[in-house]
């Protein structure tokens, strides 16, 4: 649960809990979707997809480019962290814009521009006034097609990535996460974090050639979706996309991401932390990949909140009554490949770690046998619906909510499809999925505590 | 400055001395959104913590927002809010305490009934108190001291600058004071400070007719009370720059620098300092001067930024939270963690670039670009309904009218000369306060004692301009007397 991961996860979870007034009773011809904004999807001949969502928030436009390149795509040993490195390099200049020229354009536009990387995607954004649409589109398109950075600038930027590693490294949860993922995954690239291993980050300055290769592989139209949300029309967005992204050439690379073989036994690991901290516990099970068709992931999304959310029995017991834990959270994002359903707990006293672990395990076991109450299931669906609605409070917020889905299925429609599946999930489905995934063989437990002898 | 600007400056200064705090004050932004936003503000905060009871204002707010009311346990409140996907959140700063919540209009009655009960009839149960106080202590002892060197350094800088001042402790208190606080302390703080005199209601969205009046009538049940209108003086710093090094076992070195400024959003020079600060180090932007020279040109770290206002949690968010308004602010530079072996070089580089910035100011072109940026960027800051409401409450405190209009108009009138004069007037200092979080204080002690050079080796060739500048930076004098460099083990910080 690195901060980066945690933030990304927080975003994903809100969107994961998507439900709305969809209700297609027999004989009804209308459905009410969760994602209610009209949108359009346009494909360019080069494979690039444009999704346009006009909103009634005046003046502002959010331009997002979602690239299907994350730490999942880092298949070579010793090359962890390159998707994230690329998030940095994309600000290092292109054929027609030096970094200073791009900065000047963004500054004149009063733009908010940044990017983020997770396991599955790199997301670039600019939020700006609509009067600057043409100029921002043009500058943005250039770097996706014609990135250009010299080796000295590359080496310097790799140090900024090390700086990012450094600023993250004071948090014990960064290390907890690194160990959790390398313990749970032995073949699949989810074994390493998006930040990457320290030794790989430290080796980045020597890998200029590899960086160019990485760009050639993934910065291609078939890997990208342009998402335009705000005070804009479909025609205008399409015109600019054709004009500035139309010449982008397809590539031919497809990463061979190794499938993770079935786990054959429970795994454990412990991290000795060199400075004082409260102990952490992470209990993880391999969960299903994202789907808007089958019930596996949606059923466990619902259970996530019912079993471990703020009004769950275990939260009440551990946080409110016994007060043994001061932070209890769950990470269960939407991913193209099976990832982890992880419960994290920060425990107030090291002597309680074993008991908390037993309570967490007992909760997982309980829902493999018991069905959840129908009223709780309905309340959870309501919670998901309102979570999503409350999030739609600006054009960039809408774009940010859509970006993960655009990565997974390249259309906002998947939100409504998965929402429809949520509506069909029954208490029996939830029990069946819990029994299917929360097995001893599928489990990884990691603890972290201050190393003995630390002051 | 023209005569009319001087006159308006005096008016603004008068306003900030006695923020308008009429009874039943409200900022209502009725609109078309189905999302209803509450910002219920009390003009009180950590600066009103009684001596020895630091952290009481925060604990009181937490006991309202994260604990039960008299009629419902916290668990019951959480259960009822669960299907609504909402909660009541709190934020306490020196002079402001705000309770926020957003609900879909379909759930307005249910949500408001809970929020009203929490605010007007809190339960103050011992079991809630134990949990909430533990959480506050663990925040200071673990989350801040041991998990986030950047926020640790930034917050400790405020402690250093405001030592002996009502702003001199972290908003969450100290470990020692928290240990001694009781539920009775919370009850007493609530009765004294949660009053109509201190209240401002903020409400936005498409709430029904009569709803705002109903909320006002409900909140009128609070005791009348007296306004917490204490005037806070600027901190008095002894002559000379100082360094405080916080030692802990960490792999990098975090640096924060700052000095008090006699400028707030209400001051005539605030727009000029905003331009200067945005130019020097716009938050999380690659456009800032420091970012360009320290990160982009030299690769020293992940980023370098500058501020005229308190901006906590800056590593997690791109825009600041509203309702952190204060009578006193500091100018701050945030140098994100660097490798241990470049710590002294980076501090020297930051001081060198800062001195150059104060000496040279902005060119006309830099001024124009930054002015244009800020004119449009205020739309980013106030994009959401909640932010607009928050900014309006802050504008009320500072007496500046609509934030965007105020800033746009002020920027339109500004000249580069105004900005450069403001820089020299407010930012030239011989009293820079520096906080460093590192495992090894010795290189800093050596640099201060004997001006030991701190040469830097890069992993790639650098332009001559950088190499020339580095030759100066590596022996650039850190004007701190050895006696003014102190070393504090992390466990003593916020103790």
Interface residues (C-beta under 8 A of the other chain):
Chain A: X3 X7 X17 X57 X59 X60 X91 X99 X103 X104 X106 X107 X108 X109 X110 X111 X112 X114 X127 X128 X129 X151 X152 X153 X154 X155 X156 X157 X158 X159 X160 X162 X163 X164 X166 X167 X169 X170 X171 X172 X173 X205 X274 X275 X276 X277 X278 X309 X310 X311 X316 X319 X320 X321 X323 X326 X346 X348 X378 X379 X380 X382 X383 X384 X385 X386 X387 X389 X390 X393 X394 X395 X396 X397 X454
Chain B: X33 X34 X35 X74 X75 X78 X79 X82 X83 X84 X85 X86 X102 X103 X104 X107 X127 X130 X131 X134 X135 X138 X141 X142 X145 X146 X147 X148 X149 X150 X248 X249 X250 X251 X252 X254 X284 X286 X287 X295 X296 X297 X298 X299 X300 X301 X302 X303 X315 X316 X318 X319 X336 X337 X338 X339 X369 X370 X372 X373 X374 X375 X376 X377 X379 X380 X383 X384 X385 X386 X458 X459 X460 X461 X462 X491
